[in-house]
Amino acid sequence: MDEVWTQHGKVRAREGEGAMELVVDGLTTQAKYYKPLIYEFFRKAWRGSRPAWGDFAVEIRMEYVGDPPWLDLDNLAKAILDAIKGYAFHDDAQVARLLVERAPGERERILVRVDRLPGAAPGHP
């Protein structure tokens, strides 16, 4: 994916080749922090494609340094899916595959990748 990153504060995103990538720098134990942060990015800075219909695969990876933070991954996933709804896809019911993981990394951040699944219909369901 060679597209240019769009950035606003701690959030940056790019799209290309049928996928969207989103990165949020830093971590907090409060999953509810991410929804308004990401939503503000999309509202103020994002000029990418409009949401699509069809099925999607979403991968969310929380990278940490040192001890893993005490954060429920299911709450993190819900906050992120709510924030990208209306930008990557119309409704989070379109997510046919969801992977959420916690792993050590070089820096503390959340990585999100949204892929349109093959055979997804371009129109309304």
FILUM-660668 format. One line per 3 residues: number of its first residue (from 0); their letters; for each residue x, y, z of N, C-alpha, C, O. Coordinates in steps of 0.001 Angstrom, whole numbers. Each point is the difference from the previous one (the first is absolute). Layout:
// residues N
NUM> a> X,Y,Z,X,Y,Z,X,Y,Z,X,Y,Z; ...
END
This chain:
// residues 125
0> mde> 860,-1170,0,-860,1170,0,902,1228,0,672,287,990; -664,429,-2102,908,1134,-170,-689,1349,159,605,1037,-269; -1850,-1038,698,-728,1255,130,581,862,1118,627,-507,930
3> vwt> -845,1808,-1032,487,968,978,-881,-49,1252,-1215,-173,-93; 1837,326,1256,-731,16,1265,-684,1348,182,576,1041,-315; -1805,-1060,823,-697,1194,459,87,-36,1514,-300,-1025,614
6> qhg> 712,2145,4,196,4,1441,-726,1164,655,-89,1095,-557; -432,-1360,1763,-615,1025,841,256,-421,1442,-578,-979,472; 1433,1706,224,330,-363,1374,695,-1348,62,975,-233,-713
9> kvr> -1475,-656,1564,621,-1316,210,-471,-1048,-992,421,-1154,83; -1281,1526,-1016,-599,-964,-924,468,286,-1427,67,1152,-428; 255,-2224,-298,302,136,-1423,-604,-1183,-745,-180,-1077,568
12> are> -133,1289,-1850,-619,-1060,-798,405,154,-1459,411,1068,-453; -546,-2178,-259,212,-1,-1451,-841,-1119,-578,-442,-900,715; 227,970,-2025,-758,-1062,-659,587,-277,-1365,652,853,-603
15> geg> -892,-2055,131,459,-423,-1308,-136,-1497,-116,-21,-711,1004; -72,228,-2235,-85,-1436,-267,-1149,-658,766,149,-1125,478; -1284,1800,-355,-1173,-581,660,90,-80,1503,-784,-714,624
18> ame> 1730,1437,-17,173,-58,1442,184,1400,581,396,934,-697; -693,-815,1982,259,1219,751,859,-393,1200,-264,-1006,659; 1291,1806,-383,826,-200,1182,-126,1235,875,-28,1129,-488
21> lvv> -46,-1365,1786,-161,1066,982,978,-269,1138,124,-1136,458; 570,2175,-1,933,-132,1108,-323,1063,1035,-163,1174,-332; 71,-1594,1595,-196,923,1114,1229,-125,888,267,-1070,547
24> dgl> 483,2161,-401,1201,-16,826,-356,112,1471,-891,761,378; 1599,-1531,454,-215,20,1436,-1075,-982,427,-817,-437,-811; 825,93,2093,-990,-913,563,-591,587,1270,650,775,703
27> ttq> -1875,-1149,-420,-651,307,1265,-799,-1234,403,-354,-813,-853; 73,669,2125,-798,-1146,448,-1489,253,-175,-808,-900,232; 435,2087,-629,-1407,353,-196,-377,-139,-1469,295,889,-799
30> aky> -936,-1982,435,-371,-242,-1396,-897,1105,-538,61,323,-1186; -899,264,2050,-935,1048,-451,728,1248,-502,-613,836,-663; 1903,-691,963,812,1124,-460,149,-12,-1520,80,1058,-624
33> ykp> -42,-2249,26,322,-124,-1419,-1133,421,-935,257,540,-1076; -1488,-777,1469,-1115,321,-897,-45,1483,-367,-10,313,-1191; -18,626,2159,-35,1407,-401,1279,453,-702,-53,865,-875
36> liy> 1194,-1431,1244,1264,373,-631,-10,-358,-1491,349,825,-843; -748,-2049,528,-31,-459,-1393,-1126,692,-764,175,390,-1155; -1315,-243,1796,-1127,671,-656,390,1429,-392,-324,453,-1098
39> eff> 1014,252,1988,427,1376,-298,956,24,-1194,-81,892,-844; 979,-1863,774,904,-102,-1147,-802,-99,-1300,242,751,-945; -1196,-1680,907,-775,-179,-1226,-824,1241,-333,-100,390,-1163
42> rka> -477,216,2166,-841,1174,-228,809,1201,-479,-457,736,-874; 1641,-527,1425,775,1210,-288,1046,-160,-1097,260,955,-732; 345,-2127,596,1157,-126,-884,-182,-952,-1181,626,193,-1042
45> wrg> -1463,-1205,1182,-86,-1055,-1013,-720,471,-1249,-1108,532,73; 1741,-728,-1215,-605,335,-1284,29,-1202,-923,-17,143,-1223; 62,-1322,1809,71,-1234,-772,-1358,-417,-530,-949,784,-23
48> srp> 879,-2028,-398,-1217,-509,-612,-1149,-53,1006,205,54,1212; -1383,-158,-1737,-1216,-92,801,-189,-1448,454,626,-903,-556; -1474,668,1553,-229,-1373,459,-619,-859,-1102,-680,500,-896
51> awg> 931,-1789,986,-489,-939,-1012,-880,-1060,644,34,-211,1213; -828,-454,-2062,-789,-1143,445,797,-1259,-280,1010,54,-701; -1436,-1168,1225,684,-1273,-188,656,-437,1296,-164,643,1037
54> dfa> 903,-1734,-1101,651,-548,1181,1439,486,115,685,231,-997; -249,-82,2249,1343,492,290,690,-875,1032,-645,-654,820; 1970,657,-880,839,-605,1031,720,1144,703,553,886,-652
57> vei> -559,-907,1973,653,1049,783,1013,-658,934,-314,-950,717; 1528,1475,-744,1054,-453,913,387,1172,887,309,1085,-494; -327,-1303,1791,377,1023,974,1142,-579,832,-136,-1066,600
60> rme> 1244,1767,-571,1180,-476,729,449,1086,971,357,1105,-410; -379,-1428,1692,474,919,1021,1453,-366,291,275,-1089,504; 657,1989,-818,1410,-248,279,401,769,1248,-386,1156,176
63> yvg> 1162,-1797,687,407,615,1259,1493,-220,224,615,-874,-611; -50,1685,1499,1394,-110,418,-12,-327,1496,-734,627,764; 1536,-1595,-348,23,-381,1415,-1147,-949,317,-307,-901,-781
66> dpp> -326,1110,1939,-1133,-836,389,-1241,398,-794,-217,1187,-246; -603,-2162,-160,-1220,346,-740,-963,788,880,-154,-306,1182; -499,1326,-1757,-960,780,786,-1239,-827,328,-338,-937,-723
69> wld> -323,1281,1794,-1211,-672,436,-1158,603,-785,-614,978,427; 324,-1575,-1581,-1027,527,-892,-726,-1178,-636,625,-867,-611; -1945,838,757,-793,-1066,-612,-21,191,-1511,-432,1041,-495
72> ldn> 897,-2044,-232,61,104,-1450,-1390,102,-623,-158,643,-1038; -854,-1268,1651,-1348,102,-563,-522,1440,78,-686,461,-911; 1009,242,1991,-410,1408,110,752,871,-998,-571,928,-574
75> lak> 1849,-1226,368,793,730,-987,-590,-197,-1393,-168,962,-750; -146,-2205,408,-570,-292,-1319,-1302,744,-213,-213,580,-1065; -663,-586,2060,-1291,683,-128,191,1492,-212,-668,594,-847
78> ail> 1576,25,1609,256,1431,-147,526,328,-1396,-414,990,-603; 1311,-1803,97,590,259,-1323,-1029,-231,-1109,-108,800,-929; -643,-1892,1032,-1022,-256,-1026,-1046,1114,-16,-435,424,-1071
81> dai> 33,48,2241,-961,1109,56,580,1256,-633,-722,748,-658; 2015,-507,848,637,1212,-522,161,-20,-1516,-125,1041,-645; 402,-2217,61,229,-54,-1451,-1281,-260,-788,-22,115,-1225
84> kgy> -1045,-468,1944,-1307,-201,-656,-413,1325,-639,78,1056,627; -510,-1129,-1864,-377,1210,-719,1139,557,-834,-198,932,-780; 1395,-1498,938,1154,428,-792,584,-1154,-797,255,152,-1195
87> afh> -36,-1305,1823,506,-1179,-709,-1159,-829,-547,67,-525,-1112; -1123,417,1902,-1195,-760,-370,-1194,691,635,165,872,853; -1369,-1258,-1268,-1213,661,494,-400,-461,1399,-493,796,800
90> dda> 702,-2074,-505,-471,-560,1255,977,-1085,448,520,-744,-832; -267,647,2136,965,-1014,440,-531,-1423,-144,744,-956,218; -2001,801,-575,-525,-1327,-333,624,-519,-1301,-109,-1188,-303
93> qva> 756,2059,-462,676,-405,-1236,1345,-673,271,621,-526,-924; -168,537,2165,1283,-619,342,-217,-1510,99,-602,-497,951; 1111,-221,-1960,-167,-1447,-67,1149,-731,686,-138,-1162,383
96> rll> 1259,1838,-231,1149,-590,690,655,1089,842,257,1103,-482; 10,-1429,1753,590,967,918,1120,-678,779,-213,-1021,654; 1405,1599,-733,1142,-487,764,465,1140,897,293,1095,-479
99> ver> -226,-1354,1775,473,999,961,1099,-670,812,-203,-1069,576; 1376,1710,-534,1112,-604,715,836,1036,736,-2,1186,-332; 711,-1670,1335,923,816,782,1372,-617,-207,154,-1218,96
102> apg> 856,2058,-384,1337,-531,-258,1056,1041,355,-253,1201,-92; 1437,-1661,498,1080,956,235,401,663,-1316,-68,-614,-1065; 486,1874,1155,394,727,-1198,1123,983,292,498,81,1123
105> ere> -114,655,-2139,1060,995,132,-486,1268,692,785,724,613; -2082,-464,-717,-596,1182,641,-1436,-329,360,-574,-949,-533; -8,1722,1429,-1391,-230,407,-922,637,-1028,76,1197,-278
108> ril> -945,-2029,-279,-914,475,-1040,-1073,-1040,-282,89,-1158,410; -1102,1616,-1123,-1071,-876,-488,97,15,-1529,36,1064,-618; 6,-2238,30,23,-137,-1456,-1325,-622,-434,-446,-993,575
111> vrv> -168,1575,-1576,-1276,-506,-506,128,-161,-1510,492,895,-688; -935,-2034,180,-55,-211,-1445,-1396,-491,-342,-514,-932,617; -90,1571,-1609,-1333,-359,-469,127,-422,-1456,439,783,-843
114> drl> -821,-2019,550,62,-529,-1368,-1383,-359,-486,-784,-604,732; 485,964,-1944,-1241,-425,-645,182,-1451,-420,973,-329,-678; -1888,-535,1069,114,-1421,-334,-379,-234,-1459,-889,671,-525
117> pga> 1558,-1622,-136,-323,-303,-1408,-1455,-407,-145,-574,-655,870; 0,1052,-1975,-1383,-338,-274,-997,896,691,-1205,-236,-90; 1682,1266,783,-910,934,679,-737,818,-1035,604,580,-903
120> apg> -1901,-541,1041,-827,750,-949,217,1501,186,45,473,1135; 91,287,-2230,234,1428,114,-1229,798,428,145,1110,511; -1329,-1636,-702,-1214,737,332,-523,-301,1386,649,-698,779
123> hp> -1798,1212,-476,-664,-216,1298,-378,-1468,123,-360,-623,-999; 432,53,2204,-290,-1434,177,-1411,-388,-390,-369,-1170,100
END
